Amino acid sequence: MSSSLNEVVALAPLDALPPDSLHACDAPVDGENEPLILYRDPQGEVRAWRNVCPHAGRRLDFAPGKFLRSKAGELVCAVHGATFALPQGNCVAGPCRGDCLRAVPVHVAEGEVRLGDAG
């Protein structure tokens, strides 16, 4: 699946992402269909990362769309326990400490989370 520069790629309705929630989806990124993680922070801002742990290149969810969270609210890789601070996406504990999740630009328009920068 590829997208042209003018094509709108809707990832999820904004109201499907309550504040402080994680959501999985797939989207065309750099010409390839990629698994993504959407995160809506408590203030309502939405961020996205590739759903790939920098440690071993595996998905972070333990089942499709099901993510582990630490008691402090961080995202935890289900395979090796790497822990990522939210909303930054940087690894704060585990085998890839100091690495970051790979960010993907998203924006909100017309009640949808959309791929790419607002333009």
CYANA upper distance limits for C-alpha pairs under 8 A (distance plus 0.5 A):
  1 MET  CA     28 PRO  CA      6.45
  1 MET  CA     31 GLY  CA      7.62
  1 MET  CA     32 GLU  CA      7.16
  1 MET  CA     33 ASN  CA      6.53
  2 SER  CA     28 PRO  CA      6.09
  2 SER  CA     29 VAL  CA      8.38
  2 SER  CA     31 GLY  CA      5.75
  2 SER  CA     32 GLU  CA      7.37
  2 SER  CA     33 ASN  CA      8.14
  3 SER  CA      7 GLU  CA      6.51
  3 SER  CA      9 VAL  CA      8.19
  3 SER  CA     28 PRO  CA      7.21
  3 SER  CA     31 GLY  CA      8.04
  8 VAL  CA    114 ARG  CA      7.47
  8 VAL  CA    115 LEU  CA      7.88
  9 VAL  CA     27 ALA  CA      8.26
  9 VAL  CA    114 ARG  CA      6.07
  9 VAL  CA    115 LEU  CA      5.99
 10 ALA  CA    112 GLU  CA      6.74
 10 ALA  CA    113 VAL  CA      6.41
 10 ALA  CA    114 ARG  CA      4.93
 10 ALA  CA    115 LEU  CA      6.96
 11 LEU  CA     25 CYS  CA      7.23
 11 LEU  CA     26 ASP  CA      8.19
 11 LEU  CA     27 ALA  CA      7.67
 11 LEU  CA    112 GLU  CA      7.73
 11 LEU  CA    113 VAL  CA      5.98
 11 LEU  CA    114 ARG  CA      5.93
 11 LEU  CA    115 LEU  CA      7.17
 12 ALA  CA     16 ALA  CA      7.30
 12 ALA  CA     17 LEU  CA      8.48
 12 ALA  CA     25 CYS  CA      8.46
 12 ALA  CA    112 GLU  CA      6.36
 12 ALA  CA    113 VAL  CA      5.84
 12 ALA  CA    114 ARG  CA      7.91
 13 PRO  CA     17 LEU  CA      7.92
 13 PRO  CA    111 GLY  CA      6.55
 13 PRO  CA    112 GLU  CA      4.91
 13 PRO  CA    113 VAL  CA      6.54
 14 LEU  CA     18 PRO  CA      8.49
 14 LEU  CA    108 VAL  CA      7.91
 14 LEU  CA    111 GLY  CA      5.93
 14 LEU  CA    112 GLU  CA      5.52
 14 LEU  CA    113 VAL  CA      6.24
 15 ASP  CA    111 GLY  CA      7.92
 17 LEU  CA     21 SER  CA      6.52
 17 LEU  CA     22 LEU  CA      7.76
 17 LEU  CA     23 HIS  CA      7.50
 17 LEU  CA     39 TYR  CA      8.23
 17 LEU  CA     40 ARG  CA      6.80
 18 PRO  CA     40 ARG  CA      7.36
 19 PRO  CA     40 ARG  CA      5.79
 19 PRO  CA     41 ASP  CA      5.96
 19 PRO  CA     42 PRO  CA      5.18
 19 PRO  CA     43 GLN  CA      7.53
 19 PRO  CA     44 GLY  CA      6.31
 20 ASP  CA     39 TYR  CA      7.42
 20 ASP  CA     40 ARG  CA      5.89
 20 ASP  CA     41 ASP  CA      5.14
 20 ASP  CA     42 PRO  CA      5.44
 21 SER  CA     39 TYR  CA      6.23
 21 SER  CA     40 ARG  CA      6.12
 21 SER  CA     41 ASP  CA      7.60
 22 LEU  CA     37 ILE  CA      7.07
 22 LEU  CA     38 LEU  CA      6.10
 22 LEU  CA     39 TYR  CA      5.17
 22 LEU  CA     40 ARG  CA      7.35
 22 LEU  CA     67 PHE  CA      7.81
 23 HIS  CA     37 ILE  CA      6.15
 23 HIS  CA     38 LEU  CA      5.51
 23 HIS  CA     39 TYR  CA      7.02
 23 HIS  CA     65 GLY  CA      6.58
 24 ALA  CA     35 PRO  CA      7.59
 24 ALA  CA     36 LEU  CA      6.20
 24 ALA  CA     37 ILE  CA      5.27
 24 ALA  CA     38 LEU  CA      6.75
 24 ALA  CA     51 ASN  CA      8.34
 24 ALA  CA     64 PRO  CA      7.82
 24 ALA  CA     65 GLY  CA      5.28
 25 CYS  CA     35 PRO  CA      6.35
 25 CYS  CA     36 LEU  CA      5.79
 25 CYS  CA     37 ILE  CA      7.05
 25 CYS  CA     38 LEU  CA      8.11
 25 CYS  CA     65 GLY  CA      8.27
 26 ASP  CA     33 ASN  CA      6.84
 26 ASP  CA     34 GLU  CA      5.85
 26 ASP  CA     35 PRO  CA      4.87
 26 ASP  CA     36 LEU  CA      6.10
 27 ALA  CA     32 GLU  CA      8.48
 27 ALA  CA     33 ASN  CA      5.74
 27 ALA  CA     34 GLU  CA      5.94
 27 ALA  CA     35 PRO  CA      7.13
 27 ALA  CA     36 LEU  CA      7.56
 27 ALA  CA    115 LEU  CA      8.30
 28 PRO  CA     32 GLU  CA      5.74
 28 PRO  CA     33 ASN  CA      4.76
 28 PRO  CA     34 GLU  CA      6.54
 29 VAL  CA     33 ASN  CA      6.62
 29 VAL  CA     34 GLU  CA      6.66
 34 GLU  CA     50 ARG  CA      7.45
 34 GLU  CA     51 ASN  CA      8.40
 35 PRO  CA     50 ARG  CA      6.50
 35 PRO  CA     51 ASN  CA      5.80
 35 PRO  CA     52 VAL  CA      8.36
 36 LEU  CA     48 ALA  CA      7.10
 36 LEU  CA     49 TRP  CA      6.15
 36 LEU  CA     50 ARG  CA      4.94
 36 LEU  CA     51 ASN  CA      5.17
 37 ILE  CA     48 ALA  CA      5.97
 37 ILE  CA     49 TRP  CA      5.82
 37 ILE  CA     50 ARG  CA      6.63
 37 ILE  CA     51 ASN  CA      5.89
 38 LEU  CA     46 VAL  CA      7.28
 38 LEU  CA     47 ARG  CA      6.28
 38 LEU  CA     48 ALA  CA      5.00
 38 LEU  CA     49 TRP  CA      7.30
 39 TYR  CA     46 VAL  CA      6.02
 39 TYR  CA     47 ARG  CA      5.74
 39 TYR  CA     48 ALA  CA      6.69
 39 TYR  CA     87 PRO  CA      7.95
 40 ARG  CA     44 GLY  CA      6.12
 40 ARG  CA     45 GLU  CA      5.99
 40 ARG  CA     46 VAL  CA      4.83
 40 ARG  CA     47 ARG  CA      6.97
 41 ASP  CA     45 GLU  CA      5.95
 41 ASP  CA     46 VAL  CA      6.89
 41 ASP  CA     47 ARG  CA      8.46
 41 ASP  CA     86 LEU  CA      8.28
 41 ASP  CA     87 PRO  CA      6.90
 46 VAL  CA    106 VAL  CA      7.87
 46 VAL  CA    107 HIS  CA      7.70
 46 VAL  CA    108 VAL  CA      8.18
 46 VAL  CA    113 VAL  CA      8.17
 47 ARG  CA     87 PRO  CA      7.94
 47 ARG  CA    103 ALA  CA      8.22
 47 ARG  CA    104 VAL  CA      8.21
 47 ARG  CA    105 PRO  CA      7.91
 47 ARG  CA    106 VAL  CA      7.05
 48 ALA  CA    103 ALA  CA      6.31
 48 ALA  CA    104 VAL  CA      5.78
 48 ALA  CA    105 PRO  CA      7.14
 48 ALA  CA    106 VAL  CA      7.04
 49 TRP  CA     89 GLY  CA      8.31
 49 TRP  CA    101 LEU  CA      6.53
 49 TRP  CA    102 ARG  CA      5.77
 49 TRP  CA    103 ALA  CA      4.72
 49 TRP  CA    104 VAL  CA      5.69
 50 ARG  CA    101 LEU  CA      7.36
 50 ARG  CA    102 ARG  CA      6.12
 50 ARG  CA    103 ALA  CA      7.01
 50 ARG  CA    104 VAL  CA      7.27
 51 ASN  CA     58 ARG  CA      8.41
 51 ASN  CA     59 ARG  CA      5.82
 51 ASN  CA     60 LEU  CA      6.44
 51 ASN  CA     61 ASP  CA      8.30
 52 VAL  CA     57 GLY  CA      5.83
 52 VAL  CA     58 ARG  CA      5.73
 52 VAL  CA     59 ARG  CA      5.13
 52 VAL  CA     60 LEU  CA      6.52
 52 VAL  CA    101 LEU  CA      7.81
 53 CYS  CA     57 GLY  CA      5.59
 53 CYS  CA     58 ARG  CA      5.98
 53 CYS  CA     59 ARG  CA      6.59
 53 CYS  CA     60 LEU  CA      6.41
 53 CYS  CA     77 CYS  CA      7.36
 53 CYS  CA     82 ALA  CA      8.35
 53 CYS  CA    101 LEU  CA      7.34
 54 PRO  CA     58 ARG  CA      8.49
 54 PRO  CA     96 CYS  CA      7.08
 54 PRO  CA     99 ASP  CA      7.31
 54 PRO  CA    100 CYS  CA      7.61
 54 PRO  CA    101 LEU  CA      7.06
 55 HIS  CA     82 ALA  CA      8.25
 55 HIS  CA     95 PRO  CA      6.86
 55 HIS  CA     96 CYS  CA      5.63
 58 ARG  CA     79 VAL  CA      8.25
 59 ARG  CA     77 CYS  CA      8.24
 60 LEU  CA     67 PHE  CA      7.47
 60 LEU  CA     76 VAL  CA      7.71
 60 LEU  CA     77 CYS  CA      5.04
 60 LEU  CA     78 ALA  CA      6.21
 60 LEU  CA     79 VAL  CA      7.75
 61 ASP  CA     65 GLY  CA      6.64
 61 ASP  CA     66 LYS  CA      5.80
 61 ASP  CA     67 PHE  CA      5.12
 61 ASP  CA     68 LEU  CA      7.55
 61 ASP  CA     77 CYS  CA      7.25
 61 ASP  CA     78 ALA  CA      6.50
 62 PHE  CA     66 LYS  CA      6.41
 62 PHE  CA     67 PHE  CA      6.70
 62 PHE  CA     68 LEU  CA      7.90
 62 PHE  CA     77 CYS  CA      8.43
 62 PHE  CA     78 ALA  CA      5.70
 62 PHE  CA     79 VAL  CA      8.10
 63 ALA  CA     67 PHE  CA      8.08
 67 PHE  CA     75 LEU  CA      7.65
 67 PHE  CA     76 VAL  CA      7.84
 67 PHE  CA     77 CYS  CA      8.37
 67 PHE  CA     78 ALA  CA      8.04
 68 LEU  CA     75 LEU  CA      6.58
 68 LEU  CA     76 VAL  CA      5.76
 68 LEU  CA     77 CYS  CA      7.48
 68 LEU  CA     78 ALA  CA      7.07
 69 ARG  CA     73 GLY  CA      5.84
 69 ARG  CA     74 GLU  CA      5.79
 69 ARG  CA     75 LEU  CA      5.26
 69 ARG  CA     76 VAL  CA      6.01
 70 SER  CA     74 GLU  CA      5.65
 70 SER  CA     75 LEU  CA      7.06
 70 SER  CA     76 VAL  CA      7.00
 70 SER  CA     83 THR  CA      8.40
 73 GLY  CA     85 ALA  CA      8.49
 73 GLY  CA     86 LEU  CA      8.08
 74 GLU  CA     83 THR  CA      6.79
 74 GLU  CA     84 PHE  CA      6.04
 74 GLU  CA     85 ALA  CA      5.52
 74 GLU  CA     86 LEU  CA      6.31
 75 LEU  CA     83 THR  CA      6.23
 75 LEU  CA     84 PHE  CA      5.56
 75 LEU  CA     85 ALA  CA      7.12
 75 LEU  CA     86 LEU  CA      7.53
 76 VAL  CA     81 GLY  CA      6.10
 76 VAL  CA     82 ALA  CA      6.16
 76 VAL  CA     83 THR  CA      5.00
 76 VAL  CA     84 PHE  CA      6.78
 77 CYS  CA     81 GLY  CA      5.34
 77 CYS  CA     82 ALA  CA      5.65
 77 CYS  CA     83 THR  CA      6.93
 80 HIS  CA     94 GLY  CA      7.99
 80 HIS  CA     95 PRO  CA      7.92
 81 GLY  CA     94 GLY  CA      6.52
 81 GLY  CA     95 PRO  CA      8.33
 82 ALA  CA     91 CYS  CA      7.17
 82 ALA  CA     92 VAL  CA      8.26
 82 ALA  CA     93 ALA  CA      6.24
 82 ALA  CA     94 GLY  CA      4.72
 82 ALA  CA     95 PRO  CA      6.46
 82 ALA  CA     96 CYS  CA      6.95
 82 ALA  CA     97 ARG  CA      7.93
 83 THR  CA     91 CYS  CA      5.98
 83 THR  CA     92 VAL  CA      6.23
 83 THR  CA     93 ALA  CA      5.55
 83 THR  CA     94 GLY  CA      6.66
 84 PHE  CA     88 GLN  CA      8.45
 84 PHE  CA     89 GLY  CA      5.87
 84 PHE  CA     90 ASN  CA      5.71
 84 PHE  CA     91 CYS  CA      4.75
 84 PHE  CA     92 VAL  CA      6.22
 84 PHE  CA     93 ALA  CA      7.81
 84 PHE  CA    100 CYS  CA      8.29
 84 PHE  CA    101 LEU  CA      8.48
 85 ALA  CA     89 GLY  CA      5.84
 85 ALA  CA     90 ASN  CA      6.05
 85 ALA  CA     91 CYS  CA      6.85
 85 ALA  CA     92 VAL  CA      6.88
 86 LEU  CA     90 ASN  CA      8.20
 89 GLY  CA    100 CYS  CA      6.15
 89 GLY  CA    101 LEU  CA      5.82
 90 ASN  CA     97 ARG  CA      8.45
 90 ASN  CA     98 GLY  CA      7.17
 90 ASN  CA     99 ASP  CA      6.52
 90 ASN  CA    100 CYS  CA      4.63
 90 ASN  CA    101 LEU  CA      6.76
 91 CYS  CA     96 CYS  CA      6.86
 91 CYS  CA     97 ARG  CA      5.34
 91 CYS  CA     98 GLY  CA      5.95
 91 CYS  CA     99 ASP  CA      5.97
 91 CYS  CA    100 CYS  CA      6.13
 91 CYS  CA    101 LEU  CA      8.14
 92 VAL  CA     97 ARG  CA      5.79
 92 VAL  CA     98 GLY  CA      6.99
 93 ALA  CA     97 ARG  CA      5.66
104 VAL  CA    115 LEU  CA      8.37
104 VAL  CA    116 GLY  CA      8.03
105 PRO  CA    115 LEU  CA      6.81
105 PRO  CA    116 GLY  CA      5.26
105 PRO  CA    117 ASP  CA      6.10
106 VAL  CA    113 VAL  CA      7.18
106 VAL  CA    114 ARG  CA      5.98
106 VAL  CA    115 LEU  CA      5.06
106 VAL  CA    116 GLY  CA      5.17
106 VAL  CA    117 ASP  CA      6.15
106 VAL  CA    118 ALA  CA      8.06
107 HIS  CA    113 VAL  CA      6.26
107 HIS  CA    114 ARG  CA      5.87
107 HIS  CA    115 LEU  CA      7.11
107 HIS  CA    116 GLY  CA      7.00
107 HIS  CA    117 ASP  CA      6.37
107 HIS  CA    118 ALA  CA      6.10
108 VAL  CA    112 GLU  CA      5.98
108 VAL  CA    113 VAL  CA      5.08
108 VAL  CA    114 ARG  CA      6.43
108 VAL  CA    118 ALA  CA      8.20
109 ALA  CA    113 VAL  CA      7.16
109 ALA  CA    114 ARG  CA      7.55
